[in-house]
Amino acid sequence: MFFMDYHGLSQSDYTKYSKSRQPVTHVAIYLGNGRMLHTFSKASGGVRTDTIAGKHWDYRFLFGGSV
């Protein structure tokens, strides 16, 4: 999973950004059931799992795939 920069918590914070022009600034691995595995700084929890749907991750999502 590839995400763009954080711009806020609500969907309206992202409507002015064209996803096709945004750089990738965060990556994660999809675990299934709407959860992802990713990492932050040690101060914010280090490696962790989070729910995607209805959160800023959902609005920041650019694209994903499998290898």
N, CA, C and O atoms as a GROMACS GRO file, in nm:
protein
  268
    1MET      N    1   0.083  -0.115   0.000
    1MET     CA    2   0.000   0.000   0.000
    1MET      C    3   0.089   0.123   0.000
    1MET      O    4   0.190   0.129   0.070
    2PHE      N    5   0.049   0.221  -0.080
    2PHE     CA    6   0.128   0.344  -0.092
    2PHE      C    7   0.038   0.463  -0.063
    2PHE      O    8  -0.075   0.472  -0.113
    3PHE      N    9   0.089   0.555   0.018
    3PHE     CA   10   0.010   0.668   0.067
    3PHE      C   11   0.078   0.800   0.038
    3PHE      O   12   0.201   0.808   0.026
    4MET      N   13  -0.004   0.906   0.026
    4MET     CA   14   0.049   1.042   0.010
    4MET      C   15   0.063   1.109   0.147
    4MET      O   16   0.031   1.049   0.250
    5ASP      N   17   0.111   1.232   0.148
    5ASP     CA   18   0.129   1.310   0.271
    5ASP      C   19  -0.001   1.322   0.352
    5ASP      O   20  -0.111   1.315   0.298
    6TYR      N   21   0.016   1.339   0.480
    6TYR     CA   22  -0.095   1.366   0.571
    6TYR      C   23  -0.137   1.512   0.556
    6TYR      O   24  -0.053   1.602   0.561
    7HIS      N   25  -0.269   1.535   0.539
    7HIS     CA   26  -0.321   1.672   0.528
    7HIS      C   27  -0.436   1.698   0.623
    7HIS      O   28  -0.494   1.807   0.621
    8GLY      N   29  -0.472   1.603   0.707
    8GLY     CA   30  -0.581   1.620   0.802
    8GLY      C   31  -0.658   1.492   0.823
    8GLY      O   32  -0.630   1.390   0.761
    9LEU      N   33  -0.757   1.499   0.913
    9LEU     CA   34  -0.832   1.379   0.951
    9LEU      C   35  -0.958   1.355   0.870
    9LEU      O   36  -1.010   1.243   0.871
   10SER      N   37  -1.009   1.456   0.800
   10SER     CA   38  -1.135   1.437   0.728
   10SER      C   39  -1.113   1.424   0.578
   10SER      O   40  -1.012   1.470   0.524
   11GLN      N   41  -1.207   1.361   0.511
   11GLN     CA   42  -1.199   1.339   0.367
   11GLN      C   43  -1.190   1.472   0.292
   11GLN      O   44  -1.121   1.480   0.190
   12SER      N   45  -1.257   1.574   0.340
   12SER     CA   46  -1.255   1.705   0.272
   12SER      C   47  -1.115   1.767   0.271
   12SER      O   48  -1.088   1.854   0.187
   13ASP      N   49  -1.027   1.726   0.362
   13ASP     CA   50  -0.890   1.776   0.364
   13ASP      C   51  -0.809   1.729   0.244
   13ASP      O   52  -0.701   1.782   0.216
   14TYR      N   53  -0.860   1.629   0.171
   14TYR     CA   54  -0.785   1.568   0.061
   14TYR      C   55  -0.846   1.593  -0.076
   14TYR      O   56  -0.786   1.556  -0.177
   15THR      N   57  -0.963   1.654  -0.083
   15THR     CA   58  -1.032   1.670  -0.211
   15THR      C   59  -0.958   1.762  -0.309
   15THR      O   60  -0.975   1.748  -0.430
   16LYS      N   61  -0.879   1.855  -0.260
   16LYS     CA   62  -0.809   1.947  -0.350
   16LYS      C   63  -0.679   1.889  -0.407
   16LYS      O   64  -0.613   1.954  -0.489
   17TYR      N   65  -0.641   1.768  -0.366
   17TYR     CA   66  -0.517   1.706  -0.411
   17TYR      C   67  -0.545   1.601  -0.517
   17TYR      O   68  -0.626   1.511  -0.496
   18SER      N   69  -0.479   1.611  -0.630
   18SER     CA   70  -0.490   1.511  -0.735
   18SER      C   71  -0.399   1.394  -0.698
   18SER      O   72  -0.277   1.410  -0.693
   19LYS      N   73  -0.457   1.279  -0.674
   19LYS     CA   74  -0.377   1.164  -0.631
   19LYS      C   75  -0.273   1.123  -0.735
   19LYS      O   76  -0.168   1.070  -0.700
   20SER      N   77  -0.302   1.148  -0.863
   20SER     CA   78  -0.206   1.111  -0.967
   20SER      C   79  -0.079   1.197  -0.964
   20SER      O   80   0.021   1.163  -1.027
   21ARG      N   81  -0.084   1.309  -0.892
   21ARG     CA   82   0.031   1.399  -0.885
   21ARG      C   83   0.101   1.399  -0.748
   21ARG      O   84   0.195   1.474  -0.727
   22GLN      N   85   0.056   1.316  -0.657
   22GLN     CA   86   0.111   1.315  -0.522
   22GLN      C   87   0.226   1.215  -0.511
   22GLN      O   88   0.217   1.104  -0.564
   23PRO      N   89   0.335   1.253  -0.442
   23PRO     CA   90   0.444   1.158  -0.420
   23PRO      C   91   0.407   1.058  -0.309
   23PRO      O   92   0.326   1.088  -0.221
   24VAL      N   93   0.466   0.942  -0.315
   24VAL     CA   94   0.449   0.842  -0.210
   24VAL      C   95   0.532   0.884  -0.090
   24VAL      O   96   0.653   0.907  -0.103
   25THR      N   97   0.468   0.894   0.027
   25THR     CA   98   0.540   0.935   0.148
   25THR      C   99   0.529   0.833   0.261
   25THR      O  100   0.592   0.849   0.366
   26HIS      N  101   0.449   0.728   0.240
   26HIS     CA  102   0.433   0.626   0.344
   26HIS      C  103   0.395   0.495   0.276
   26HIS      O  104   0.318   0.494   0.179
   27VAL      N  105   0.448   0.384   0.325
   27VAL     CA  106   0.416   0.252   0.270
   27VAL      C  107   0.371   0.159   0.382
   27VAL      O  108   0.409   0.176   0.498
   28ALA      N  109   0.291   0.060   0.345
   28ALA     CA  110   0.241  -0.038   0.442
   28ALA      C  111   0.215  -0.170   0.372
   28ALA      O  112   0.212  -0.176   0.249
   29ILE      N  113   0.196  -0.275   0.450
   29ILE     CA  114   0.160  -0.407   0.398
   29ILE      C  115   0.017  -0.435   0.441
   29ILE      O  116  -0.016  -0.424   0.559
   30TYR      N  117  -0.068  -0.471   0.345
   30TYR     CA  118  -0.208  -0.502   0.376
   30TYR      C  119  -0.215  -0.640   0.440
   30TYR      O  120  -0.161  -0.737   0.387
   31LEU      N  121  -0.283  -0.649   0.554
   31LEU     CA  122  -0.294  -0.774   0.629
   31LEU      C  123  -0.426  -0.846   0.605
   31LEU      O  124  -0.439  -0.964   0.638
   32GLY      N  125  -0.524  -0.776   0.547
   32GLY     CA  126  -0.657  -0.832   0.529
   32GLY      C  127  -0.752  -0.774   0.633
   32GLY      O  128  -0.708  -0.715   0.732
   33ASN      N  129  -0.881  -0.792   0.610
   33ASN     CA  130  -0.983  -0.743   0.704
   33ASN      C  131  -0.968  -0.594   0.735
   33ASN      O  132  -0.997  -0.551   0.847
   34GLY      N  133  -0.924  -0.515   0.637
   34GLY     CA  134  -0.913  -0.370   0.655
   34GLY      C  135  -0.801  -0.325   0.747
   34GLY      O  136  -0.807  -0.214   0.800
   35ARG      N  137  -0.699  -0.409   0.766
   35ARG     CA  138  -0.588  -0.374   0.855
   35ARG      C  139  -0.457  -0.372   0.777
   35ARG      O  140  -0.440  -0.445   0.679
   36MET      N  141  -0.365  -0.289   0.823
   36MET     CA  142  -0.234  -0.280   0.760
   36MET      C  143  -0.123  -0.282   0.865
   36MET      O  144  -0.145  -0.245   0.980
   37LEU      N  145  -0.007  -0.324   0.823
   37LEU     CA  146   0.114  -0.327   0.906
   37LEU      C  147   0.205  -0.218   0.854
   37LEU      O  148   0.235  -0.213   0.734
   38HIS      N  149   0.250  -0.130   0.942
   38HIS     CA  150   0.339  -0.020   0.902
   38HIS      C  151   0.418   0.026   1.023
   38HIS      O  152   0.400  -0.026   1.133
   39THR      N  153   0.504   0.123   1.002
   39THR     CA  154   0.590   0.170   1.110
   39THR      C  155   0.588   0.322   1.119
   39THR      O  156   0.573   0.392   1.018
   40PHE      N  157   0.604   0.371   1.239
   40PHE     CA  158   0.618   0.513   1.269
   40PHE      C  159   0.744   0.528   1.352
   40PHE      O  160   0.820   0.433   1.368
   41SER      N  161   0.766   0.645   1.402
   41SER     CA  162   0.879   0.666   1.491
   41SER      C  163   0.860   0.583   1.618
   41SER      O  164   0.748   0.545   1.652
   42LYS      N  165   0.966   0.557   1.685
   42LYS     CA  166   0.960   0.482   1.812
   42LYS      C  167   0.867   0.553   1.911
   42LYS      O  168   0.796   0.487   1.987
   43ALA      N  169   0.869   0.687   1.910
   43ALA     CA  170   0.786   0.765   2.003
   43ALA      C  171   0.636   0.744   1.978
   43ALA      O  172   0.556   0.756   2.071
   44SER      N  173   0.597   0.714   1.854
   44SER     CA  174   0.455   0.694   1.826
   44SER      C  175   0.417   0.548   1.812
   44SER      O  176   0.312   0.516   1.757
   45GLY      N  177   0.500   0.460   1.861
   45GLY     CA  178   0.463   0.320   1.868
   45GLY      C  179   0.544   0.224   1.784
   45GLY      O  180   0.526   0.103   1.795
   46GLY      N  181   0.634   0.274   1.701
   46GLY     CA  182   0.715   0.185   1.618
   46GLY      C  183   0.629   0.106   1.521
   46GLY      O  184   0.535   0.160   1.464
   47VAL      N  185   0.660  -0.023   1.502
   47VAL     CA  186   0.584  -0.109   1.412
   47VAL      C  187   0.449  -0.139   1.476
   47VAL      O  188   0.441  -0.174   1.594
   48ARG      N  189   0.341  -0.123   1.396
   48ARG     CA  190   0.207  -0.145   1.450
   48ARG      C  191   0.108  -0.180   1.342
   48ARG      O  192   0.139  -0.169   1.223
   49THR      N  193  -0.011  -0.222   1.381
   49THR     CA  194  -0.119  -0.247   1.288
   49THR      C  195  -0.228  -0.143   1.312
   49THR      O  196  -0.252  -0.102   1.426
   50ASP      N  197  -0.292  -0.101   1.204
   50ASP     CA  198  -0.399  -0.002   1.213
   50ASP      C  199  -0.511  -0.038   1.116
   50ASP      O  200  -0.489  -0.107   1.017
   51THR      N  201  -0.631   0.010   1.147
   51THR     CA  202  -0.746  -0.002   1.059
   51THR      C  203  -0.738   0.108   0.955
   51THR      O  204  -0.696   0.220   0.984
   52ILE      N  205  -0.780   0.076   0.833
   52ILE     CA  206  -0.771   0.172   0.724
   52ILE      C  207  -0.902   0.247   0.704
   52ILE      O  208  -0.903   0.370   0.699
   53ALA      N  209  -1.011   0.176   0.692
   53ALA     CA  210  -1.141   0.234   0.653
   53ALA      C  211  -1.189   0.342   0.749
   53ALA      O  212  -1.184   0.326   0.871
   54GLY      N  213  -1.236   0.452   0.691
   54GLY     CA  214  -1.292   0.561   0.770
   54GLY      C  215  -1.191   0.645   0.845
   54GLY      O  216  -1.229   0.728   0.927
   55LYS      N  217  -1.065   0.624   0.818
   55LYS     CA  218  -0.958   0.701   0.884
   55LYS      C  219  -0.879   0.774   0.776
   55LYS      O  220  -0.902   0.754   0.657
   56HIS      N  221  -0.786   0.858   0.817
   56HIS     CA  222  -0.709   0.935   0.719
   56HIS      C  223  -0.631   0.845   0.625
   56HIS      O  224  -0.597   0.887   0.514
   57TRP      N  225  -0.602   0.722   0.665
   57TRP     CA  226  -0.533   0.630   0.574
   57TRP      C  227  -0.617   0.604   0.450
   57TRP      O  228  -0.564   0.595   0.339
   58ASP      N  229  -0.745   0.592   0.467
   58ASP     CA  230  -0.837   0.570   0.355
   58ASP      C  231  -0.829   0.685   0.256
   58ASP      O  232  -0.832   0.662   0.135
   59TYR      N  233  -0.819   0.807   0.303
   59TYR     CA  234  -0.815   0.926   0.218
   59TYR      C  235  -0.678   0.946   0.154
   59TYR      O  236  -0.668   1.006   0.047
   60ARG      N  237  -0.574   0.898   0.219
   60ARG     CA  238  -0.437   0.915   0.170
   60ARG      C  239  -0.393   0.807   0.074
   60ARG      O  240  -0.291   0.822   0.006
   61PHE      N  241  -0.468   0.699   0.065
   61PHE     CA  242  -0.429   0.584  -0.018
   61PHE      C  243  -0.414   0.623  -0.164
   61PHE      O  244  -0.505   0.682  -0.223
   62LEU      N  245  -0.300   0.590  -0.223
   62LEU     CA  246  -0.274   0.620  -0.365
   62LEU      C  247  -0.296   0.496  -0.452
   62LEU      O  248  -0.374   0.500  -0.547
   63PHE      N  249  -0.227   0.387  -0.420
   63PHE     CA  250  -0.240   0.264  -0.497
   63PHE      C  251  -0.177   0.148  -0.421
   63PHE      O  252  -0.106   0.169  -0.323
   64GLY      N  253  -0.204   0.029  -0.465
   64GLY     CA  254  -0.147  -0.090  -0.405
   64GLY      C  255  -0.142  -0.201  -0.508
   64GLY      O  256  -0.194  -0.186  -0.619
   65GLY      N  257  -0.081  -0.308  -0.472
   65GLY     CA  258  -0.071  -0.421  -0.565
   65GLY      C  259  -0.008  -0.539  -0.496
   65GLY      O  260   0.015  -0.539  -0.375
   66SER      N  261   0.019  -0.640  -0.574
   66SER     CA  262   0.085  -0.758  -0.518
   66SER      C  263   0.199  -0.799  -0.610
   66SER      O  264   0.201  -0.765  -0.728
   67VAL      N  265   0.292  -0.871  -0.552
   67VAL     CA  266   0.407  -0.917  -0.630
   67VAL      C  267   0.413  -1.067  -0.629
   67VAL      O  268   0.503  -1.126  -0.689
   0.00000   0.00000   0.00000
